[in-house]
Amino acid sequence: MKPVLSQVSKLDNVKSFDLPLSTCQDRCMYFDVRKEVRKLTRKKIKGSCYTKNNPRLRFKKKVLKFIRNLKLIRSNRFVKVLTKEILKDNCRKFRFFSSGQVENLEQLIKVLQVCKICHMVNFAIMVNSDIILCQLIQSGYKIPKNANLLLSNYEPNKKTPEFMKNYLIESNIGVTQTTLKNKLATCEASKVKNGTCGTCEKCYYDKDIWFKIHGRYNEKRVLDLDYNNYK
C-alpha cells in the first residue's frame, strides 16, 4: 500500500494525516485574499497559508498522496486503514491535519473513531469549520479523552469570539487563533525563527492556543489582507 501518513518536520517529525487544500480553502482567509481588499489596494496580495506557500508540498508525490487520502477518508475503509498505519508506526502523538480538513460530520466522526481505537496515542485535530463542530455537538457524539479537537480561526490575526469559544469549550472543543503580537502568542515555537515544538505538547491538551504569525513575508501579507486597514 502507498504511504498515507506525512511527517511534519516543524512539529518534531510528528506523523500526520493530511488532505488537499480544496477541503479547507473556500472558507479560509489565509488561503485567499478578499476581493474587496484587491479592489481597494489595486495590489496582487498573496495569501499567508503555510501549506499553499510551501514549495515542498507542491511536489507530485505529495499532491498525489493528498488526493489518495481524500479518497480514503471518503471511503468505508478509512478507520481500519488509518488505525493500522498509526499502530504500525508506534506513534505516541499524532496530528489531523497539517493540510486540509474534514469535509463533513461523517468524516469527523470517522477521525474520532480512529482516536478511540488508538487510545494510547494523543491526538491533535484542527479544523476551521465551526458548522461541522456545532453539528458534532448537536449529534451528542462523545469526543475521546485522548483527542484534542480544536477550531482553527479561519481569519488571520483575529480572536475567536468569546461566545463561540465558551460554547465550544463547554463541549470539550478548544480554539486556536493567530496573532502578530509576541506577548499574546502561547506557542513558543511560532515566536522564533525555525522554532520547533521540543517538549511542548500544548496542541494535545490546551483549549485556547495562540500562534504567532511567522514566515518571511507573512506579517506583511496579513496586514495587507486586513480589510479594516482600508476603510
N, C-alpha and C positions, 0 to 999 in steps of 0.2 A: 504493500500500500504506500502511496506517495505521502510525504510528510504533511501534517495538518497544523502542527504547533510551530510557533515562532519563538525566537529568543530575543528579549529586549535588552540590549547592552546597557542602556541608561539606567534600567531597573536592576542592575547587577545580574543580568542574564536570567532573570525570571522568565519562565515559559508563559506564553500567552496564546490565546485563540483569537485570530483577527479576521475581519471581513472587509470587503471593498468599501470605499468611501461613499459609494452610491447608497448605502444603507443609512447614512447619517448626514450627508451634505445638504439636503434640502431644507433642514431647519437649523442649520449651524452657521453662525456669523463668523466663525473662524475660517470656514472654507471659502466663502464668497463675500464680495463687497456689495452692500445695498445700492440699488440703482439711484436712490436719492442722493447718496454721497457722491457717486460718479458724476451726476449732473451738476452738483454744486461745485465740486472741486475741479471738474474737467481734467481729472488725472486718471491714469491707469494705476489703480491701487491693488496690490497683491494681497490675498488673504493671509492670515497668520496660522493656518493649520499646519502643525508639525509634520503630519504624515504626508500631506499634499506637497509640502516643500522639501521633503527628504528624497534626494535623487536615488538613494539606495532602494527605496520602496517602489521605484518605477521599473526595476529590473523585471524581465519577462517571467522569471521563476517566481518572484514574489507576487506579481499580478495574477498569475495562474493559480497559485496557492490560495489566494483570497477568493478567487472565483470558485474553486473546488470547495472551499469552506462554506461558501454561501449555499451551494447545492447540498452540502452535508447537513447544515442546520435546518434546511427546509425539508429534509427527509426524516423518515421514522428511524433511521439508523444512528442519528446523532448521539443520543445518550449512551448507547452501547459502545460506539466507536471512540468517543472522546473520553469516556471513563477508562477504557482500556489504555489509551495513549497516556493519560495522566498517571495512572498507576504504574504503567511500564516504565515511565520516566522517573519514578520515585520522587515526585515533586513534593516539596514542603509548602511552597507558596505558588499561587497561580493567578493569572490575570485574564479577565474578559473585560474589555477589549482595548488594545493599544491602537487599533484602527477599526473603524466601523462600529456597528452596534446591532442589537436585535431589531427585527422589523415589526414585530407584533408580540402580543402577550403569550401566545403559544410558544414562541421561540424562547422567551424569557423563562417560562416555566421549565422548559427543557434544560436550560442552563442551570437553574436551581436544583433540578433533579440530579444532575451531574454532581453538584456540590454536596447534596445529601448523601449520595453513594460514596463519594470520596471524602468521608467525614474526618480523616486525619490531615487533610490539606486545607490551608487557609486561602480563601478566595477574595479577590477584589474585583467587583463588577461595576463598570462605569458605562452609563447610557445617558443620552441627552433628551430623551422623550419623557416629559412629565405625564403625558397622556397614558403611555404604557404602564408607568409606575402607579398611576391612580387606578387603572384597570386592575392591576395586581392587588392593590389594597382592597378594592371592592369585591374581588373574587374570593378573598379570605385565605389565599394560599400562604402557608407559613414559610417564612424565609429561614433556611438552616442557620444554626448558630455560627458555623464556620464560614459564612458568606457575608461579606460587607458590600451591600448593594448601595450604589451612590448615583444621585442625579448630577450629571455634569452640566453646569450652566452653559447654555449654547451661545451666550453673548460675552465677548471678552471684556475684562476689567469691570465686571458688574457683580454686585452682591445678589445672592438669591433672596427673593422677597421673604420677609420674616414669617408671614403666614404660611407660605409654602414649605419653608424649612421646618417649622414646628409641626405641620401636618404630616410630613414625611417621617420625621424623627419619631413621632408617636407610633408609627408603624414599622419601626426598625429599619428605616431607609435614611441614608445620610445625603449630604450635598457636597459638591466641590465647586469652586469658582476660582477665577484668576484675578490677579492684581498687578499693577505697575509699582506698588509700594512694598519695599522690603519689610517694613515693620508689620504689615498685615499678613505676609506670607507665613504659613505654618510648615510648608515643605522646605526643608533646609537645602535639599539637592537642587531645587529650582533657583536658589539665590546666588549660586556660584557657577562660574564657567566650567563646563564639563563635569558638573556635580553628579554624584551617584547616590543611591539610597543608603549604602553601607548597612548599618544595623537597624535603621529606621523601618518600622512596619506600620506606620500610621494608616496607610491605604487599606489595611486589613482589619482595622477596628475603629478608627476615628470616624465620627459622623459629621464633622464640619471642617473641611480641608480647604486651605487657600494655597494656590500655586503662584509663584512669581512668574510673570510673563518673561520668557528668556529667549535667547536666539539672537543672531547677529543683527537682523533688521526688524524683528517682531515688535519692539516697542514703538517704532515709528509707524509700522503698519497698523497697529491697534489704535494709535492716536489719529491716524488718517481715517480709520474706519468709524470713529465716533461721530455720529450724526450731530450730536449736541455741539460739537466744535464749529458747526457751520450754520447754526440757527441765527 
